[in-house]
């Protein structure tokens, strides 16, 4: 009789059994999905501008040649630009910079 009582106390009821199965399933899925997370979720693409000095510059540390373009300031657009900056950045912070 003693062994039967111990056996009954060790077994789980159906609610506990169901919860433990769900928890084990979720843990297995989490462990399996975290291995090499997004390893295959990208596509290797050839960069058509890899050797283009105009886009990337002479070396990785240099500025590209397209940064040398300077444009004349248009005072008519300045109020509109400042209004857009104020709307986007609430008019505060380092985003509103006068050049």
Buried (B, 14 or more C-beta within 10 A) or exposed (E): EEEEEEEEEEEEEEEEEEEEEEEEEEEEEEEEEEEEEEEEEEEEEEEEEEEEEEEBBEEEEEEBBEEEEEEEEEEEEEEEEEEEBEEEEEEEEEEBEEE
